């Protein structure tokens, strides 16, 4: 068994050696105006040799190791178990979900400000991922420029508040609708495209928006971004120590409690929670409606869908528009949370992370996507102690995930729609 | 019912149909036969509006549909069983059928579903099975069943015998005959000329984008040219 891998393993170890030794082992040191090449010290050489040995042993016993990995029990291997009765499970699920939401409502009052802040970020990513899930998971349209709609939502609020003094609550629907409009506009030219081509065009669109924001300095402030974005208010009550706007009252004075910076953080968290739940419910509703089935049908087979009289235009545009709408939502909340936005926040990496959340969670599955959003946002924070290695850990976790569960954390179970039986 | 008048269709600059005229009357089975690349599928696709005819007219039930978008055409009482079946392999049999009745009410869907199960008892057995896991013949039955779900008065079949065992082909053709009894007009496009002409009231022979022959199914079967070219002499 091991013998047949010997040659391959030796080759891999050799490659490791000749790649890692020059990269880690050689140092360029400046001595005056000269640069001299110095070799590595003994510990580094030992480490490189050790790494080569690890690679050698892994390749030698690869079959056994991968076989053992396959036998590791899956976190939830309910795919093999007898499924519970549809309505019974739905009932249990809805109870559990309600429980989680209620818990999430009271949770911020007992934890630190930092955790609440992080949780708000998680909720924003949940909104984004749920929105992208419509486009990628349900309609099967690979969108690599999703962050553009997020940016549209955020900048809409920032610009409206800066130039017109519009408040968060008014900007929220405007931002979402404007993002939806952008989704519609992007949808038209890409109607005929599929797969790789679609991915490239959406990627381009995402970059156009970012570069536009970066270079239209007179309007957006360019790379300097926009600051001083107001916080949301609760029925005209502000959460700051002092009232910024005429006519508003302040939260702590109205309720006669001492001022605390935490109020604002918790309030933002609660807003995000309500919006995230709203997003999930609305999209769930869409999935049960004919349009949801049309998305899936179009993803499965475009020609068949068209032969049944489905309009490709309407189905694709609706997916793009609805997905973009919720990105706009998330963007507005994000702008309000940060108080400052710049094009830096809307780079391609963001799109990639949101897409990774959708894929990790299991395309089309809402619960899976929510879990993945939590994991992907929190994991880098937890790994912060490993400082520069945290992205490495993050990447490794993703790779392992895809090896173990390529279908995602919680693969999608399509909602079964019963025709009520008439006797 | 369906009339094509001097239809020309282009793919880019290449003309695939050079003025084709075909007529399908109510209650008939009309077969269109022809070799590979003769333009059979192009003709069907032109009826569906994808691609649209560059000149000539396509008339369905007295209405000119030449310039209508595909989605409109497919909702006007016509259903197509596309070449290669094209069922939704990830959905169950029942869900596939429901997709076929997408624009109908739930009550109508329920009724047509029962009707389809009567025609194909096999589908009833496989109701909650994933469609992609069924055999080719069953998938073809599902594709026909799905097309029937919209309660069409005309059904177009593109190569329903493609890649199926002779016994299954026989079954499929029996069902097609049954559809005529129910008053559904059938436009059948086939390479399997013998079976198709045997069943058909009338037949057309398409050759490199032109209608070469047009006669009753029986006459075409006896025509020496057809025998030589399509029935293996």
HADDOCK unambig.tbl for C-alpha pairs under 7 A between the chains (distance, minus, plus):
assign (segid A and resid 297 and name CA) (segid B and resid 88 and name CA) 6.87 0.50 0.50
assign (segid A and resid 300 and name CA) (segid B and resid 88 and name CA) 5.79 0.50 0.50
assign (segid A and resid 301 and name CA) (segid B and resid 86 and name CA) 6.94 0.50 0.50
assign (segid A and resid 301 and name CA) (segid B and resid 88 and name CA) 6.34 0.50 0.50
assign (segid A and resid 304 and name CA) (segid B and resid 86 and name CA) 5.65 0.50 0.50
assign (segid A and resid 304 and name CA) (segid B and resid 87 and name CA) 6.79 0.50 0.50
assign (segid A and resid 306 and name CA) (segid B and resid 71 and name CA) 6.42 0.50 0.50
assign (segid A and resid 307 and name CA) (segid B and resid 74 and name CA) 6.30 0.50 0.50
assign (segid A and resid 307 and name CA) (segid B and resid 80 and name CA) 6.21 0.50 0.50
assign (segid A and resid 308 and name CA) (segid B and resid 74 and name CA) 6.15 0.50 0.50
assign (segid A and resid 308 and name CA) (segid B and resid 100 and name CA) 6.00 0.50 0.50
assign (segid A and resid 309 and name CA) (segid B and resid 70 and name CA) 6.90 0.50 0.50
assign (segid A and resid 309 and name CA) (segid B and resid 71 and name CA) 4.23 0.50 0.50
assign (segid A and resid 309 and name CA) (segid B and resid 72 and name CA) 6.66 0.50 0.50
assign (segid A and resid 309 and name CA) (segid B and resid 74 and name CA) 4.49 0.50 0.50
assign (segid A and resid 309 and name CA) (segid B and resid 75 and name CA) 5.37 0.50 0.50
assign (segid A and resid 310 and name CA) (segid B and resid 71 and name CA) 5.55 0.50 0.50
assign (segid A and resid 311 and name CA) (segid B and resid 71 and name CA) 5.04 0.50 0.50
assign (segid A and resid 419 and name CA) (segid B and resid 106 and name CA) 6.79 0.50 0.50
